[in-house]
Amino acid sequence: MDPLSQIIALSKPQALAWRVIEAHDAWCIRFPTTDVVVFGQVIEGRCQVELADGAQMDIQAGDFLLLASPSSWTMGTSGSGRAVDFKSVVDDPACLISSACDPTITRFIAGAFVFAAPNADLLTGLMHPVIHVRGANIVADRLEALLRILGDEALASRPGRSLILDRLLEIMLVESLRHRAGDLAGAKRGLLAGLEDVHIGAALRLMHQEVQRPWTVAMLARQVGMSRSSFAARFTETLGTPPMDYLLNWRMNLAKAALTSSKKPMSEIAELAGYQSVSAFSTAFSRATGCSPTAYMRMSA
């Protein structure tokens, strides 16, 4: 299994909530800071998104946007004035609807993903913070089909709609993560950027395929045909974390999942996480999480 598939499987993405929002004429919504992955697809009309850092994006019908743990951000039409809190829109969906004849209509899906404990931050900490897929220029045919089906299903009232939407949203997450069309300026970082890099991608696959191996930076660099210093620098720049920190984090996430969802003895969990003894595993786990493996199991029960 490739690294992205392993991480998705361990994170167990689930649709937290979604809704279709309709707004007329000039409008603006302020979304709160959140630690989950939020998404949106414009079904009709167009609008502008402004992120906390001031970056702006023009969003048109068919465009899909995915944000990982975003700080407070706004979405609306230009010149719309004061923003309405998203909670107010949820409480009163009609607050953005005008009684005027022939209003300019914007309609979009807004939702969020959560990830299963204990690895809820595993994916969001590695993915690109913004993924903007333009509806007019979608490279992946499957993503284009999912966008179309999701919009159609969300606006219908067919039996089993909730179940279908949950499954579509999970697949949407994977497909959008694989899409490389990020529109924000700046260097691309994250897991997908690493997997797309010939050398860093090879190193990531090695760490995931042979997690029990006592890897060092020098060993990984030799395996992918780079010098130690060049490999360490490129890995850190691309992933946002040094190679050994990434490996330790992945091992601890595997261990946490095993501690909370399996009946394996501690010796097998230690081996799964790449440690030759329970004591070495316990020391590393306690240093990384602040509690012993046994205490972690008790707290997670």
C-alpha positions in Angstrom: 0.0 0.0 0.0 1.4 3.4 -1.0 2.0 6.1 1.7 -1.1 8.2 0.9 -3.4 5.1 1.0 -1.9 4.1 4.3 -2.4 7.5 5.8 -6.0 7.8 4.5 -6.8 4.3 5.9 -5.3 5.2 9.3 -7.0 8.6 9.4 -10.4 7.2 8.5 -11.9 10.3 7.0 -15.6 10.9 7.7 -18.0 13.6 6.6 -18.7 15.7 9.7 -21.4 17.9 8.1 -22.4 19.5 4.9 -25.1 21.8 3.6 -26.2 23.6 0.5 -26.2 27.4 1.0 -28.0 29.9 -1.3 -27.2 33.6 -1.3 -28.6 36.4 -3.3 -27.1 39.6 -4.7 -24.3 41.0 -2.4 -23.3 38.8 0.5 -20.4 37.7 2.6 -19.9 34.9 5.1 -17.2 34.7 7.7 -16.1 31.1 8.5 -14.5 30.4 11.9 -11.0 29.0 12.6 -11.2 25.2 12.7 -8.9 22.2 13.0 -10.8 20.0 10.5 -10.7 19.9 6.7 -13.3 22.1 5.1 -14.5 22.0 1.5 -16.8 23.8 -0.8 -18.1 23.6 -4.3 -19.9 26.4 -6.1 -22.9 25.0 -7.9 -24.2 28.3 -9.3 -22.8 31.8 -9.5 -19.4 33.0 -8.5 -17.7 34.6 -5.5 -14.4 35.4 -3.9 -12.6 33.7 -1.0 -10.2 35.6 1.2 -7.9 33.7 3.6 -6.5 34.9 6.9 -3.2 35.8 5.3 -4.9 38.1 2.8 -4.7 35.7 -0.2 -7.7 35.9 -2.4 -9.2 33.5 -4.9 -11.9 34.0 -7.5 -14.3 31.0 -7.3 -16.6 30.2 -10.2 -19.4 27.7 -10.8 -17.9 24.1 -10.7 -14.8 25.1 -8.7 -13.9 23.0 -5.7 -12.0 24.3 -2.7 -10.4 22.3 0.1 -8.8 23.9 3.1 -6.8 22.1 5.8 -7.3 23.5 9.3 -7.9 27.1 8.1 -7.8 30.2 10.2 -10.9 32.4 10.0 -11.7 33.2 6.3 -14.4 34.8 4.3 -16.4 33.9 1.2 -18.7 36.3 -0.7 -19.2 38.7 -3.5 -17.2 41.9 -4.0 -18.5 45.0 -2.3 -20.8 43.0 0.0 -20.0 44.9 3.2 -20.0 43.4 6.7 -19.6 39.6 6.8 -22.3 37.4 8.4 -21.0 34.6 10.7 -21.4 31.1 9.3 -23.3 30.0 12.5 -25.9 32.6 11.7 -26.3 31.2 8.2 -26.7 27.7 9.7 -29.3 28.9 12.2 -31.2 30.9 9.6 -30.5 29.7 6.0 -32.8 32.4 4.6 -30.8 35.3 6.0 -28.9 35.6 2.7 -31.9 35.3 0.5 -33.4 38.5 -1.0 -37.1 39.1 -1.7 -36.1 41.2 -4.8 -37.3 40.1 -8.2 -34.7 38.3 -10.3 -31.8 38.3 -7.8 -28.2 37.3 -8.6 -28.0 33.8 -7.1 -25.0 32.0 -5.7 -25.4 28.5 -4.5 -22.7 26.3 -3.0 -22.0 23.2 -0.9 -20.1 23.8 2.3 -18.9 21.0 4.5 -16.2 19.5 6.7 -14.3 16.3 7.2 -13.1 14.9 10.5 -10.6 12.2 11.1 -10.8 9.3 13.5 -9.0 9.5 16.8 -6.2 9.0 17.7 -4.7 10.1 14.4 -6.9 13.1 13.6 -4.0 15.4 12.9 -2.0 12.9 10.8 -3.3 14.0 7.4 -4.1 17.7 8.0 -0.5 18.2 9.2 1.0 16.9 5.9 -1.4 18.0 3.2 -1.2 21.2 1.2 -3.2 23.9 3.2 -5.2 24.9 0.1 -6.4 22.9 -2.9 -8.4 24.8 -5.5 -9.7 22.6 -8.4 -11.1 24.7 -11.2 -14.3 23.4 -12.7 -13.4 24.7 -16.1 -10.1 22.9 -16.2 -10.3 19.6 -14.3 -7.5 17.2 -15.2 -8.8 14.1 -13.3 -11.9 12.7 -15.0 -12.9 10.9 -11.8 -12.8 14.1 -9.8 -14.9 15.9 -12.5 -17.5 13.1 -12.3 -17.6 13.2 -8.5 -18.1 17.0 -8.5 -21.0 16.6 -10.8 -22.6 13.7 -8.9 -22.1 15.4 -5.5 -23.8 18.6 -6.7 -26.7 16.6 -8.2 -27.1 14.4 -5.1 -27.0 17.3 -2.7 -29.8 19.1 -4.5 -32.0 16.0 -4.7 -34.2 14.3 -2.1 -33.6 10.7 -3.1 -33.8 7.8 -0.5 -30.4 7.0 0.9 -29.0 10.4 0.1 -27.0 10.8 3.3 -25.2 7.5 2.9 -24.3 8.2 -0.7 -23.0 11.7 0.2 -20.8 10.3 2.9 -19.2 7.9 0.5 -18.9 10.5 -2.2 -17.2 12.9 0.2 -14.7 10.4 1.3 -13.7 9.6 -2.3 -13.7 13.4 -3.0 -11.1 13.9 -0.3 -8.8 11.3 -1.8 -9.2 12.6 -5.4 -8.8 16.2 -4.4 -5.6 15.4 -2.5 -4.2 13.8 -5.6 -5.1 16.8 -7.7 -2.1 19.1 -8.1 -3.8 22.3 -9.1 -3.0 24.5 -6.1 -3.7 28.2 -7.0 -2.0 30.0 -4.2 1.5 31.4 -4.8 4.5 30.1 -3.0 6.4 26.9 -2.7 4.3 23.7 -2.6 4.8 21.6 0.5 3.2 18.6 2.0 2.9 14.9 1.6 1.7 15.0 -2.0 4.6 17.3 -2.9 7.0 14.8 -1.4 5.4 11.9 -3.2 5.7 13.8 -6.5 9.5 14.4 -5.9 11.5 11.5 -7.4 13.9 11.3 -4.5 11.7 12.3 -1.6 8.9 10.1 -2.9 11.2 7.1 -3.0 12.3 7.8 0.6 8.7 8.1 1.8 7.8 4.8 0.2 10.8 3.1 1.8 9.9 4.4 5.3 6.3 3.3 4.9 7.1 -0.1 3.3 9.9 -1.0 5.8 8.9 1.0 8.9 10.6 -1.6 11.2 14.0 -1.0 9.6 16.4 1.1 11.7 16.6 3.9 9.2 19.0 6.8 9.5 19.2 9.9 7.3 22.4 8.6 5.8 20.8 5.3 4.9 17.8 6.9 3.3 20.0 9.3 1.3 22.1 6.5 -0.1 19.0 4.5 -1.0 17.6 7.4 -3.1 21.0 8.5 -4.6 21.5 11.8 -2.7 24.1 13.2 -0.3 23.0 13.2 3.3 22.9 17.0 3.6 21.0 17.6 0.4 18.5 14.9 1.2 17.8 16.2 4.7 17.4 19.7 3.4 15.1 18.8 0.5 13.0 16.5 2.7 12.5 19.1 5.4 11.7 21.8 2.9 9.2 19.7 1.1 7.5 17.9 4.0 7.9 20.7 6.5 9.5 18.3 8.9 12.9 16.5 9.1 13.1 12.8 7.9 13.6 11.2 11.3 10.8 13.3 12.8 8.5 12.2 10.0 9.4 8.6 10.6 9.0 8.9 14.3 5.6 10.5 13.9 4.5 7.8 11.5 5.7 5.0 13.8 3.8 6.6 16.7 0.6 6.9 14.7 0.8 3.3 13.8 1.4 2.5 17.5 -1.5 4.6 18.7 -3.9 3.0 16.2 -2.7 -0.5 17.3 -3.0 0.4 21.0 -6.6 1.5 20.6 -8.0 -0.9 18.0 -6.2 -4.2 18.3 -5.6 -6.9 20.9 -2.0 -7.4 20.0 0.5 -7.9 22.8 2.8 -5.0 23.5 5.8 -6.8 22.0 4.1 -7.0 18.7 3.0 -3.4 18.8 6.6 -2.4 19.6 7.9 -4.4 16.6 5.2 -2.9 14.4 6.4 0.6 15.3 10.1 -0.4 14.6 11.4 -1.1 18.0 13.3 -4.2 19.1 12.1 -4.2 22.7 9.1 -3.1 24.7 11.2 -0.9 26.9 12.7 1.0 23.9 9.2 1.4 22.5 7.8 2.5 25.8 10.5 5.1 26.2 10.0 6.5 22.7 6.3 6.5 23.0 6.3 8.3 26.4 8.7 10.9 25.0 6.6 11.5 21.9 3.1 11.5 23.6 3.7 12.4 27.2 2.3 9.1 28.5 3.2 5.4 28.5 1.6 3.0 26.0 -0.4 1.4 28.8 -1.7 4.7 30.1 -2.6 5.7 26.5 -4.6 2.5 26.2 -6.5 3.2 29.4 -7.3 6.8 28.4 -8.5 5.7 25.0 -10.7 2.9 26.3 
